[in-house]
Amino acid sequence: MMKPKHIISVLLVVLAVASCAIRGTGPQGGPKDETPPAVVKYSPADSSVNFVRKGIEITFDEIVTLDNPYQKVIISPPQKEPAEIKALGRRIVVNFMDTLLDSTTYNIDFTDAIADNNEGNKLKGFSYCFSTGDHLDSLQLSGIVIDAENLNPVPNIYVGIHSDLDDTAFTRIPFRRISLTDERGHFTIRNISSGKYHLFALADIASNFYHDMPNERIAFIDSVFIPECVVTTRYDTLWTDSVISPDSTLHLVDTIRTTTKRHFNPRNVNLMSFVSFDPRQYLVKSERTEKYCFTLVFNSPLDTLPTIQPLNFSDSIFHNIVTPSVNRDTISYWLTDSALWALDTLRILCSYIKTDADSTYGVTDTLSLAMRRGRKASSSAGIGSSSSDAAKIGGNKPDTNNKPGKSSSKKMSKGNKRKNEDEKTATTENPHLISSNASTNFDIYLPIRLRFTIPAEIVHSSYKLEQKIDTVWKELPAPPIVRQNAFGTQYTLFYNWQPASVYRLTIDSAMFRNFIGQCNFKETVNITTKPLEQYSSLILNLTKFIGNEVVQLLDKDDKVIREIALADTTTDLVSSVSIKQSSAVLKFLYVTPSVYYLRLYNDIDGNRKWTTGSYPDHRQPEPVTYFPFDIELRAFWDVEEDWDPTSTPLLQQKPKELVKTEKEK
């Protein structure tokens, strides 16, 4: 029989073998390193004065790397010639290529560019300073830069100060001191000397540290800032265990500890950034993608349409239909005379108004509009359709009566192929000229919109609207089909649709004809409207208002779904406004159930759109406010909310789900 001590020995051996057999119970290498690198030596020392060297060297406790140093490492005052910044093992070396200014405090802000080599742990908020004079400037100014239109933080934008308080300093002189915002839009400008300053933000496209490009994102405040340091003192009393007397609960004082802290002001400046409207106007491109149309594209909306003068064709055949885009920056010219279609290249003189930052003047350009080959003409399809779509629903088929043999097809010249393609696109009838917004999940407040790629006109009004009652189609009094623009590219039919109903609109053949002679075949547009159970409504009581507010209903992507202007008190199918003495009641009706958000802007100029700022005019962007919570709209429910736009501080307004940081972008 085995003795007890032998049994114990056997058990210990079995347990040891079992533990070795279990995966993961061996050496694991210790916990993951999450500590950023630490400085062990500066050369010269941080905060040195009377600095005369051409560079600095910082040694860390482990091997380090630099992430995008020429963008993330900010040297202030800014250098005309960028410094050389590199990582060498455990060292960071900065060599100055520019001459340092006399009696000036320099700050090198590494932001989050430094990380350890193994785990990538970033050393955030690290900076180094020195002075070429006998003292260090030590004041600071901090705040946040946000997008004025959507209140998102603006990362990686320069923030700078000017001691020259002239308005033109921002547009002609580099910043005196700068900083760079982090991913949350925060900035701190360090080592500022005493004085008065203007504060700016600048997305510096030209890399010259002043605002000279019209499309640069900027921010400015007309106020003058005077940085200061406020020292506060705090007294902490430490008590002994002894009491004053046996019958007392009061203890004797042991020590009074004094703690002082420095606070730099201002430290909570909000800079509302924006991109100014570009005052320049010029022709971006000209093209001719169809033989019967050419297009001029401008960089901004036109007040006056260009003047066209033919060069290689007669003015007597230059009959055209001009269709500007909605924002009047793209102008299409539809050529109605077929004699022009045969020309491979149209040469014209185009006269238009051109503007730059300082002046406005007339320009005449000579344009050669060559027919772009290599793609099928899309004239046979409606907007949102392609020529292949038209073929799927019974489009024009090629003539197969005189099909050439294989040998002849191989020998067919490019000219014959081009001729055949032109003959196909010049057909006089088209099976699917119309596209529409009709669907089987149609909103009851929408009209039917018929769209055309090529301007068309109504030849005759042969159409009918029917509603399906049980299994029988009942013809309804047909409302008019109304031309929505002067060009004939969109027509609309308004009707008071009933919820959860089935309709069809039948359009006879050749009711529409475009200017190249194409007519529609018989069309049937099917509509099934949503039931009321698929809608919700939002009633908003605006408890503080001026009267120029525009309230926008937003989806989870911060996109506008609907908007209501307080200045517009007319009522339609989907919205209404009623102004009372204490509140404005806004109703968003027939809303698809989902989670929504609210944004408001003050329409100061009354143009029914958010207006950006202007530095030359010293005009800030129109103020924007967010409702601080999401709103869940449920099917067949009315939700009512009260909103005082002034009750929540600016930086706490936008719901976190909508805030887009640099990482999320």
C-alpha positions as CSV (number, residue, x, y, z in Angstrom):
1,M,0.0,0.0,0.0
2,M,1.3,3.4,-1.0
3,K,2.3,5.7,1.8
4,P,0.5,9.1,2.2
5,K,3.7,11.1,1.4
6,H,4.1,9.1,-1.8
7,I,0.5,9.8,-2.8
8,I,1.1,13.5,-2.3
9,S,4.2,13.4,-4.4
10,V,2.3,11.7,-7.3
11,L,-0.5,14.2,-7.1
12,L,2.0,17.1,-7.3
13,V,3.6,15.6,-10.4
14,V,0.2,15.0,-12.1
15,L,-0.8,18.6,-11.4
16,A,2.5,19.9,-12.8
17,V,2.1,17.9,-16.0
18,A,-1.5,19.0,-16.4
19,S,-0.7,22.7,-16.0
20,C,2.0,22.4,-18.7
21,A,-0.5,20.8,-21.0
22,I,-3.0,23.7,-20.7
23,R,-2.4,26.3,-23.4
24,G,-1.9,29.9,-22.2
25,T,-0.7,29.0,-18.7
26,G,2.9,29.5,-19.6
27,P,4.8,32.8,-19.7
28,Q,2.6,35.5,-21.4
29,G,5.2,38.4,-21.7
30,G,3.5,40.6,-19.1
31,P,0.8,43.3,-19.6
32,K,0.6,45.3,-22.7
33,D,2.8,48.4,-22.7
34,E,0.4,51.4,-22.8
35,T,2.8,54.0,-21.5
36,P,4.0,56.7,-23.9
37,P,7.7,57.5,-24.1
38,A,9.2,59.7,-21.4
39,V,11.9,62.4,-21.7
40,V,15.2,61.6,-20.0
41,K,17.3,64.4,-21.3
42,Y,17.0,67.8,-23.1
43,S,19.9,69.4,-25.0
44,P,19.9,72.3,-24.3
45,A,17.5,72.3,-21.3
46,D,13.9,73.0,-21.8
47,S,13.0,76.7,-21.2
48,S,16.6,77.8,-21.9
49,V,17.3,81.5,-22.4
50,N,20.0,83.2,-24.6
51,F,19.7,80.4,-27.1
52,V,22.3,80.5,-29.8
53,R,22.4,77.0,-31.2
54,K,21.1,75.8,-34.6
55,G,19.0,72.9,-33.2
56,I,17.8,70.9,-30.2
57,E,18.0,67.2,-29.2
58,I,15.5,65.4,-26.9
59,T,16.3,61.9,-25.6
60,F,13.6,59.5,-24.5
61,D,13.6,56.3,-22.5
62,E,12.8,54.1,-25.5
63,I,13.0,54.1,-29.3
64,V,10.5,56.7,-30.7
65,T,9.0,57.4,-34.1
66,L,7.6,60.6,-35.7
67,D,4.2,60.7,-37.5
68,N,4.0,63.3,-40.2
69,P,6.3,65.8,-38.5
70,Y,6.1,68.5,-41.1
71,Q,2.4,68.8,-40.6
72,K,2.0,68.0,-36.9
73,V,5.0,69.7,-35.4
74,I,4.3,73.4,-35.0
75,I,7.2,75.9,-34.5
76,S,6.1,79.3,-33.3
77,P,6.8,81.9,-34.5
78,P,6.4,80.2,-37.8
79,Q,9.5,79.5,-39.9
80,K,9.9,80.8,-43.5
81,E,12.1,77.8,-44.2
82,P,10.8,74.6,-42.5
83,A,13.1,73.1,-39.9
84,E,14.5,69.6,-40.3
85,I,12.7,67.2,-37.8
86,K,13.7,63.6,-37.5
87,A,13.7,60.6,-35.2
88,L,17.0,58.8,-34.5
89,G,16.6,55.8,-32.3
90,R,15.7,57.2,-28.8
91,R,16.3,60.8,-29.9
92,I,14.3,63.5,-31.6
93,V,16.4,66.1,-33.4
94,V,15.2,69.5,-34.7
95,N,17.6,71.5,-36.9
96,F,16.6,75.1,-37.7
97,M,17.1,76.0,-41.4
98,D,15.8,79.6,-40.8
99,T,17.5,82.4,-38.9
100,L,16.1,82.8,-35.4
101,L,14.8,86.2,-34.4
102,D,16.5,88.1,-31.6
103,S,15.0,88.4,-28.1
104,T,12.1,86.0,-29.1
105,T,10.5,83.1,-27.3
106,Y,10.1,80.0,-29.4
107,N,7.8,77.1,-28.8
108,I,7.9,73.7,-30.5
109,D,4.6,71.9,-30.1
110,F,4.9,68.3,-31.1
111,T,1.1,67.7,-30.7
112,D,0.7,63.9,-31.0
113,A,3.5,63.3,-33.5
114,I,5.8,61.4,-31.1
115,A,5.1,57.7,-30.3
116,D,7.0,54.7,-29.1
117,N,8.3,52.3,-31.7
118,N,6.8,49.0,-30.3
119,E,3.2,49.8,-29.3
120,G,2.6,53.2,-31.0
121,N,1.7,54.9,-27.7
122,K,1.5,58.6,-28.5
123,L,3.0,61.3,-26.3
124,K,0.2,64.0,-26.5
125,G,0.5,67.6,-25.7
126,F,4.3,67.6,-25.5
127,S,6.1,70.9,-26.2
128,Y,9.5,72.5,-25.8
129,C,10.4,76.2,-25.5
130,F,13.5,78.4,-25.5
131,S,14.3,82.1,-25.8
132,T,16.9,83.9,-27.9
133,G,16.7,86.7,-25.3
134,D,17.3,86.8,-21.6
135,H,13.7,85.9,-20.5
136,L,10.8,83.6,-21.5
137,D,7.4,84.9,-22.5
138,S,4.9,82.6,-20.7
139,L,1.3,83.8,-21.3
140,Q,-1.2,81.5,-23.1
141,L,-4.4,81.7,-25.0
142,S,-6.7,78.7,-25.7
143,G,-10.1,77.8,-27.0
144,I,-11.8,75.7,-29.7
145,V,-12.4,76.0,-33.5
146,I,-15.8,74.7,-34.7
147,D,-17.5,74.7,-38.0
148,A,-20.1,77.5,-38.0
149,E,-22.5,75.6,-40.2
150,N,-22.7,72.3,-38.3
151,L,-20.9,72.9,-35.0
152,N,-18.4,70.1,-35.7
153,P,-14.9,70.6,-34.3
154,V,-12.4,71.6,-36.9
155,P,-9.1,69.6,-36.5
156,N,-5.7,70.5,-38.0
157,I,-6.3,74.2,-38.6
158,Y,-3.8,76.9,-37.7
159,V,-4.8,79.4,-35.0
160,G,-2.7,82.5,-34.9
161,I,-2.4,85.9,-33.3
162,H,-1.4,89.4,-34.6
163,S,-0.2,92.2,-32.4
164,D,-0.7,94.5,-35.5
165,L,-4.4,95.3,-35.0
166,D,-4.9,96.7,-38.5
167,D,-7.6,94.8,-40.4
168,T,-5.2,94.0,-43.3
169,A,-2.6,92.2,-41.1
170,F,-4.5,88.9,-41.5
171,T,-4.2,89.2,-45.3
172,R,-0.6,90.4,-45.7
173,I,1.5,89.5,-42.6
174,P,2.4,86.0,-41.3
175,F,1.1,85.2,-37.8
176,R,3.2,86.2,-34.9
177,R,2.5,83.0,-33.0
178,I,0.6,79.9,-34.1
179,S,-0.9,76.7,-32.8
180,L,-2.7,73.7,-34.5
181,T,-6.0,72.4,-33.4
182,D,-6.2,68.7,-32.2
183,E,-8.8,66.2,-33.4
184,R,-11.4,67.8,-31.1
185,G,-10.7,71.3,-32.4
186,H,-8.9,72.5,-29.2
187,F,-5.9,74.8,-29.4
188,T,-3.4,76.5,-27.1
189,I,-1.1,79.3,-28.2
190,R,1.9,79.3,-25.7
191,N,4.7,81.6,-24.8
192,I,2.9,84.8,-25.6
193,S,4.3,88.2,-24.5
194,S,2.2,90.8,-22.9
195,G,0.1,93.0,-25.3
196,K,-3.0,93.3,-27.3
197,Y,-3.9,90.7,-30.0
198,H,-6.3,89.8,-32.7
199,L,-7.1,86.1,-33.0
200,F,-7.7,84.1,-36.2
201,A,-8.0,80.6,-37.5
202,L,-6.7,79.7,-41.0
203,A,-6.6,76.5,-43.1
204,D,-3.4,77.7,-44.8
205,I,-3.6,76.5,-48.4
206,A,-0.7,78.6,-49.6
207,S,1.5,77.7,-46.5
208,N,2.4,81.4,-46.0
209,F,0.6,81.9,-42.6
210,Y,-1.7,84.6,-43.8
211,H,-5.1,84.7,-45.6
212,D,-4.7,85.2,-49.3
213,M,-6.8,82.5,-50.9
214,P,-10.6,83.0,-51.3
215,N,-11.4,79.3,-50.6
216,E,-9.4,79.0,-47.3
217,R,-11.4,78.1,-44.2
218,I,-11.0,81.0,-41.7
219,A,-12.3,82.3,-38.4
220,F,-11.9,85.7,-36.9
221,I,-13.1,87.7,-33.9
222,D,-13.1,91.5,-34.0
223,S,-12.5,91.7,-30.2
224,V,-9.0,92.5,-28.9
225,F,-7.6,89.9,-26.5
226,I,-5.2,90.7,-23.7
227,P,-3.6,87.5,-22.3
228,E,-3.1,87.4,-18.6
229,C,-2.0,85.0,-15.9
230,V,-4.1,84.8,-12.7
231,V,-2.6,83.1,-9.6
232,T,-5.0,81.6,-7.2
233,T,-4.2,80.4,-3.7
234,R,-5.8,77.5,-1.8
235,Y,-5.3,76.7,1.9
236,D,-5.7,73.1,3.1
237,T,-5.7,72.6,6.8
238,L,-4.3,69.3,8.3
239,W,-5.5,68.4,11.8
240,T,-3.9,66.4,14.6
241,D,-5.5,63.5,16.4
242,S,-5.5,65.5,19.6
243,V,-8.6,67.4,20.7
244,I,-8.7,70.8,22.4
245,S,-10.2,69.4,25.6
246,P,-11.5,66.1,26.8
247,D,-15.1,67.2,26.4
248,S,-14.5,68.7,22.9
249,T,-14.7,67.2,19.4
250,L,-12.5,70.0,18.0
251,H,-9.0,68.9,17.0
252,L,-5.8,70.9,17.1
253,V,-4.3,72.3,13.9
254,D,-1.2,70.5,12.7
255,T,-0.3,72.2,9.4
256,I,-1.8,74.7,7.0
257,R,-0.7,73.8,3.5
258,T,-0.7,76.5,0.8
259,T,-1.3,75.6,-2.9
260,T,-1.0,78.1,-5.7
261,K,-2.1,77.6,-9.2
262,R,-1.8,79.7,-12.4
263,H,-4.7,80.2,-14.7
264,F,-4.1,81.7,-18.2
265,N,-6.9,83.8,-19.7
266,P,-8.6,83.8,-22.1
267,R,-8.9,80.0,-22.1
268,N,-12.3,79.3,-23.6
269,V,-12.5,81.3,-26.9
270,N,-14.9,79.9,-29.5
271,L,-13.8,80.5,-33.1
272,M,-16.6,80.0,-35.6
273,S,-14.9,78.9,-38.8
274,F,-16.3,79.2,-42.4
275,V,-15.3,79.2,-46.0
276,S,-16.1,82.5,-47.7
277,F,-18.0,82.8,-50.9
278,D,-15.5,82.9,-53.7
279,P,-16.0,86.2,-55.5
280,R,-14.1,85.1,-58.5
281,Q,-16.1,84.0,-61.6
282,Y,-14.6,82.2,-64.6
283,L,-15.3,79.5,-67.2
284,V,-14.3,76.1,-65.9
285,K,-14.9,74.0,-69.0
286,S,-16.9,73.7,-72.2
287,E,-18.0,70.3,-73.7
288,R,-20.2,68.8,-76.3
289,T,-21.3,65.3,-75.3
290,E,-24.2,65.2,-77.7
291,K,-24.3,66.4,-81.3
292,Y,-27.4,68.6,-80.6
293,C,-26.1,70.1,-77.3
294,F,-23.1,71.8,-75.8
295,T,-22.5,72.9,-72.2
296,L,-20.6,75.7,-70.5
297,V,-19.6,75.1,-66.9
298,F,-18.7,78.1,-64.6
299,N,-17.3,78.0,-61.1
300,S,-20.1,80.0,-59.6
301,P,-23.7,81.2,-60.4
302,L,-24.1,83.7,-63.2
303,D,-26.1,86.9,-63.0
304,T,-26.0,87.3,-66.7
305,L,-25.9,84.5,-69.3
306,P,-23.0,84.4,-71.8
307,T,-23.3,85.8,-75.3
308,I,-22.6,83.3,-78.1
309,Q,-21.3,84.2,-81.6
310,P,-20.8,81.5,-84.3
311,L,-17.5,81.3,-86.1
312,N,-17.6,78.2,-88.4
313,F,-21.4,78.2,-89.1
314,S,-24.0,80.7,-90.0
315,D,-25.8,82.7,-87.3
316,S,-29.1,82.1,-89.2
317,I,-29.1,78.4,-88.3
318,F,-28.0,79.0,-84.7
319,H,-31.4,78.4,-83.1
320,N,-31.2,77.1,-79.6
321,I,-32.9,76.4,-76.3
322,V,-30.9,77.6,-73.3
323,T,-31.3,75.7,-70.1
324,P,-29.4,77.0,-67.0
325,S,-29.0,74.7,-64.1
326,V,-30.9,75.4,-60.8
327,N,-28.0,77.4,-59.4
328,R,-27.1,78.9,-62.8
329,D,-23.5,77.7,-63.0
330,T,-24.0,75.2,-65.8
331,I,-25.6,76.4,-69.1
332,S,-26.8,74.0,-71.7
333,Y,-27.5,75.0,-75.3
334,W,-29.8,72.7,-77.3
335,L,-29.3,73.1,-81.0
336,T,-32.6,72.8,-82.8
337,D,-31.3,73.0,-86.4
338,S,-30.1,69.6,-87.7
339,A,-27.6,71.3,-90.0
340,L,-25.4,71.9,-86.9
341,W,-25.6,68.2,-85.9
342,A,-23.5,67.2,-88.9
343,L,-20.6,69.4,-87.8
344,D,-17.9,67.5,-85.8
345,T,-16.6,70.7,-84.2
346,L,-18.5,73.9,-83.4
347,R,-16.3,77.0,-83.1
348,I,-17.8,79.9,-81.2
349,L,-17.0,83.2,-79.4
350,C,-18.2,83.1,-75.9
351,S,-18.5,86.5,-74.1
352,Y,-19.1,86.6,-70.3
353,I,-18.4,88.5,-67.2
354,K,-15.3,87.5,-65.4
355,T,-14.3,88.6,-61.9
356,D,-11.3,88.2,-59.6
357,A,-10.6,89.4,-56.2
358,D,-10.3,93.1,-57.2
359,S,-12.2,93.7,-60.4
360,T,-14.9,92.7,-62.8
361,Y,-14.5,92.8,-66.6
362,G,-15.8,91.3,-69.8
363,V,-14.0,88.4,-71.4
364,T,-14.4,86.8,-74.9
365,D,-13.0,83.3,-75.4
366,T,-12.7,81.3,-78.6
367,L,-14.1,77.8,-77.9
368,S,-13.8,74.7,-80.1
369,L,-16.6,72.3,-79.2
370,A,-15.7,68.9,-80.6
371,M,-18.3,66.1,-80.6
372,R,-17.1,63.6,-78.0
373,R,-17.0,60.2,-79.6
374,G,-16.8,56.8,-77.9
375,R,-20.1,56.6,-76.0
376,K,-23.7,56.0,-77.0
377,A,-26.0,58.9,-77.1
378,S,-28.3,59.0,-74.1
379,S,-31.0,61.0,-75.7
380,S,-33.3,58.0,-75.9
381,A,-33.6,57.7,-72.1
382,G,-35.2,59.9,-69.4
383,I,-33.3,61.3,-66.5
384,G,-32.0,58.4,-64.4
385,S,-32.1,56.0,-67.3
386,S,-29.5,54.9,-69.8
387,S,-29.8,53.8,-73.4
388,S,-29.5,50.2,-72.3
389,D,-32.5,50.7,-70.0
390,A,-34.5,51.9,-73.0
391,A,-33.6,48.8,-74.9
392,K,-34.8,46.6,-72.1
393,I,-38.3,48.0,-72.3
394,G,-38.8,47.8,-76.0
395,G,-36.4,50.4,-77.5
396,N,-35.6,50.9,-81.1
397,K,-34.1,47.8,-82.6
398,P,-31.5,47.8,-85.3
399,D,-32.6,46.9,-88.8
400,T,-31.9,43.2,-89.4
401,N,-33.3,42.9,-92.9
402,N,-29.9,43.6,-94.6
403,K,-27.5,42.1,-92.0
404,P,-24.0,42.1,-93.4
405,G,-21.9,39.0,-93.4
406,K,-19.0,38.4,-91.1
407,S,-16.5,39.4,-93.7
408,S,-18.3,42.7,-94.5
409,S,-18.8,43.6,-90.9
410,K,-15.0,43.2,-90.3
411,K,-14.3,45.5,-93.2
412,M,-16.9,48.1,-92.1
413,S,-15.2,51.5,-91.9
414,K,-15.3,53.7,-88.8
415,G,-17.2,56.3,-90.9
416,N,-20.0,53.8,-91.6
417,K,-20.2,52.8,-88.0
418,R,-20.5,56.4,-87.0
419,K,-23.1,57.0,-89.6
420,N,-25.2,54.0,-88.4
421,E,-25.0,55.3,-84.8
422,D,-26.1,58.7,-85.8
423,E,-29.1,57.3,-87.7
424,K,-30.1,55.3,-84.6
425,T,-30.1,58.4,-82.4
426,A,-32.0,60.5,-85.0
427,T,-35.0,58.2,-84.8
428,T,-38.3,60.1,-84.7
429,E,-40.0,57.9,-82.1
430,N,-38.7,56.8,-78.7
431,P,-40.3,54.2,-76.5
432,H,-39.3,55.6,-73.1
433,L,-38.8,59.4,-73.2
434,I,-40.3,59.9,-69.7
435,S,-38.9,59.1,-66.3
436,S,-40.9,59.9,-63.1
437,N,-40.8,59.8,-59.4
438,A,-43.7,57.4,-59.1
439,S,-43.3,54.3,-56.9
440,T,-45.1,51.6,-55.0
441,N,-44.3,53.4,-51.7
442,F,-45.4,56.9,-52.7
443,D,-45.7,59.8,-50.3
444,I,-49.3,61.2,-50.4
445,Y,-48.1,64.8,-50.3
446,L,-45.9,64.6,-53.4
447,P,-46.9,65.5,-57.0
448,I,-46.1,63.2,-59.9
449,R,-43.0,64.6,-61.7
450,L,-42.3,63.7,-65.3
451,R,-38.7,64.5,-66.4
452,F,-37.1,64.7,-69.8
453,T,-33.4,64.7,-70.7
454,I,-34.1,66.8,-73.8
455,P,-36.5,69.7,-73.7
456,A,-39.9,68.6,-74.8
457,E,-43.4,70.1,-75.4
458,I,-46.9,68.9,-75.1
459,V,-48.4,68.1,-78.5
460,H,-51.8,67.0,-77.2
461,S,-53.4,66.4,-73.7
462,S,-54.4,62.7,-74.1
463,Y,-53.9,61.1,-70.7
464,K,-56.1,59.8,-67.9
465,L,-55.7,59.2,-64.2
466,E,-57.4,56.2,-62.6
467,Q,-57.9,54.8,-59.1
468,K,-58.3,51.2,-58.3
469,I,-61.4,50.5,-56.2
470,D,-61.4,46.9,-55.2
471,T,-60.6,45.3,-58.5
472,V,-62.1,47.9,-60.8
473,W,-60.2,50.9,-62.2
474,K,-62.2,54.1,-61.9
475,E,-61.3,57.1,-64.0
476,L,-60.8,60.3,-62.1
477,P,-61.2,64.0,-63.2
478,A,-57.7,64.5,-64.6
479,P,-55.8,67.4,-63.1
480,P,-53.6,69.4,-65.6
481,I,-50.0,68.4,-66.3
482,V,-48.2,71.6,-65.7
483,R,-44.8,72.7,-67.3
484,Q,-42.5,73.5,-64.4
485,N,-39.8,75.4,-66.2
486,A,-39.4,77.4,-69.4
487,F,-37.2,74.7,-70.9
488,G,-39.6,71.8,-71.0
489,T,-37.5,69.4,-69.0
490,Q,-40.0,68.8,-66.2
491,Y,-43.7,68.6,-66.0
492,T,-45.8,68.1,-62.8
493,L,-49.2,66.7,-62.0
494,F,-50.7,67.7,-58.6
495,Y,-53.4,65.6,-57.0
496,N,-54.9,65.1,-53.6
497,W,-53.9,61.4,-53.1
498,Q,-55.7,59.2,-50.7
499,P,-53.6,57.1,-48.3
500,A,-53.2,53.3,-49.0
501,S,-54.5,53.7,-52.6
502,V,-53.5,52.5,-56.0
503,Y,-53.4,54.8,-59.0
504,R,-52.2,54.7,-62.6
505,L,-51.5,57.6,-65.0
506,T,-51.8,56.6,-68.6
507,I,-50.1,58.9,-71.2
508,D,-51.0,58.4,-74.8
509,S,-48.3,58.0,-77.5
510,A,-46.9,61.2,-79.1
511,M,-48.2,63.4,-76.3
512,F,-44.7,64.8,-75.8
513,R,-42.3,65.6,-78.5
514,N,-38.8,67.0,-78.1
515,F,-37.0,69.4,-80.5
516,I,-35.1,66.6,-82.3
517,G,-38.4,65.0,-83.3
518,Q,-38.6,62.2,-80.7
519,C,-42.1,61.3,-79.4
520,N,-43.0,59.1,-76.5
521,F,-44.7,55.8,-76.9
522,K,-47.8,55.1,-74.7
523,E,-46.7,55.3,-71.0
524,T,-48.3,53.9,-67.8
525,V,-47.1,55.3,-64.5
526,N,-48.2,53.2,-61.5
527,I,-48.6,54.8,-58.0
528,T,-49.3,53.1,-54.7
529,T,-49.6,55.6,-51.8
530,K,-48.4,54.9,-48.2
531,P,-51.0,54.3,-45.5
532,L,-51.3,56.9,-42.7
533,E,-50.0,54.2,-40.3
534,Q,-46.6,54.7,-41.9
535,Y,-46.3,58.4,-40.9
536,S,-45.6,60.4,-37.8
537,S,-45.7,64.1,-36.9
538,L,-43.6,66.4,-34.9
539,I,-45.0,69.5,-33.2
540,L,-42.3,71.9,-32.0
541,N,-43.0,74.8,-29.6
542,L,-40.3,77.4,-30.1
543,T,-40.4,79.3,-26.8
544,K,-37.8,82.0,-27.8
545,F,-37.6,83.4,-31.3
546,I,-36.9,86.5,-33.2
547,G,-38.9,85.7,-36.3
548,N,-36.2,85.1,-38.9
549,E,-35.4,81.5,-37.8
550,V,-35.4,78.6,-40.2
551,V,-35.8,75.2,-38.4
552,Q,-34.4,72.1,-40.1
553,L,-35.3,68.5,-39.5
554,L,-32.2,66.3,-39.8
555,D,-31.5,62.6,-40.2
556,K,-28.8,60.6,-38.4
557,D,-26.2,61.8,-41.0
558,D,-26.9,65.5,-40.3
559,K,-28.7,65.9,-43.6
560,V,-31.7,68.1,-44.0
561,I,-35.0,66.2,-44.5
562,R,-37.4,69.2,-44.1
563,E,-37.2,72.8,-43.1
564,I,-39.7,75.4,-42.0
565,A,-39.1,79.2,-42.0
566,L,-40.9,81.2,-39.3
567,A,-41.2,84.1,-41.8
568,D,-43.3,81.8,-44.1
569,T,-46.7,81.4,-42.3
570,T,-48.4,79.7,-45.2
571,T,-49.6,76.1,-44.6
572,D,-49.1,73.2,-47.0
573,L,-49.6,69.5,-46.8
574,V,-46.4,68.8,-44.9
575,S,-45.8,71.8,-42.7
576,S,-47.4,74.7,-40.9
577,V,-46.3,77.7,-38.7
578,S,-48.5,79.6,-36.3
579,I,-47.0,82.5,-34.3
580,K,-48.4,83.1,-30.8
581,Q,-47.3,85.7,-28.2
582,S,-45.2,83.3,-26.2
583,S,-44.2,80.7,-28.7
584,A,-44.0,79.7,-32.4
585,V,-45.7,76.4,-33.2
586,L,-44.1,74.5,-36.1
587,K,-45.6,71.2,-37.4
588,F,-43.7,68.7,-39.5
589,L,-46.4,66.4,-40.9
590,Y,-46.3,63.1,-42.7
591,V,-42.8,62.3,-41.5
592,T,-41.4,58.7,-42.0
593,P,-40.9,57.2,-38.5
594,S,-37.2,57.3,-37.5
595,V,-34.8,59.1,-35.2
596,Y,-34.4,62.8,-36.1
597,Y,-32.6,65.9,-34.9
598,L,-33.2,69.6,-35.1
599,R,-31.1,72.5,-36.2
600,L,-32.0,76.2,-36.4
601,Y,-30.2,79.1,-38.1
602,N,-31.1,82.8,-38.0
603,D,-31.8,83.8,-41.6
604,I,-30.5,87.4,-41.2
605,D,-30.4,88.3,-44.9
606,G,-33.8,86.6,-45.6
607,N,-32.6,84.5,-48.5
608,R,-33.9,81.2,-47.1
609,K,-30.5,79.6,-46.9
610,W,-27.6,79.6,-44.5
611,T,-25.2,82.4,-45.4
612,T,-21.5,82.1,-44.7
613,G,-19.3,84.9,-43.3
614,S,-17.1,87.4,-45.0
615,Y,-13.8,88.8,-43.6
616,P,-13.7,91.9,-45.9
617,D,-17.2,92.8,-44.7
618,H,-16.4,91.7,-41.1
619,R,-19.6,89.7,-41.2
620,Q,-19.8,86.5,-39.1
621,P,-21.8,83.5,-40.5
622,E,-25.4,83.3,-39.6
623,P,-25.8,81.8,-36.1
624,V,-26.6,78.1,-35.9
625,T,-28.2,76.2,-32.9
626,Y,-28.9,72.5,-32.4
627,F,-31.6,70.9,-30.3
628,P,-29.5,69.0,-27.7
629,F,-31.4,65.7,-27.9
630,D,-32.5,63.2,-30.5
631,I,-36.2,62.8,-31.3
632,E,-37.7,59.4,-32.0
633,L,-40.8,59.6,-34.2
634,R,-43.0,56.4,-34.1
635,A,-45.6,55.4,-36.6
636,F,-49.0,56.9,-36.2
637,W,-47.9,59.0,-33.3
638,D,-47.6,62.8,-32.8
639,V,-44.6,63.9,-30.8
640,E,-44.5,67.3,-29.2
641,E,-41.3,69.1,-28.0
642,D,-40.5,72.5,-26.4
643,W,-37.3,74.2,-27.4
644,D,-35.6,77.3,-26.0
645,P,-32.6,77.8,-28.4
646,T,-30.8,80.0,-25.8
647,S,-31.0,77.5,-22.9
648,T,-28.0,75.3,-23.8
649,P,-24.4,76.5,-24.1
650,L,-23.0,76.4,-27.6
651,L,-20.5,73.6,-27.1
652,Q,-23.1,71.4,-25.4
653,Q,-25.8,71.7,-28.1
654,K,-25.0,69.2,-30.8
655,P,-26.0,65.7,-29.9
656,K,-22.9,63.5,-29.6
657,E,-24.2,61.0,-32.2
658,L,-24.0,63.8,-34.8
659,V,-20.6,65.3,-33.9
660,K,-18.1,64.2,-36.5
661,T,-14.4,64.2,-35.4
662,E,-11.4,63.8,-37.7
663,K,-11.2,60.0,-36.9
664,E,-14.9,59.5,-37.7
665,K,-14.6,61.5,-41.0
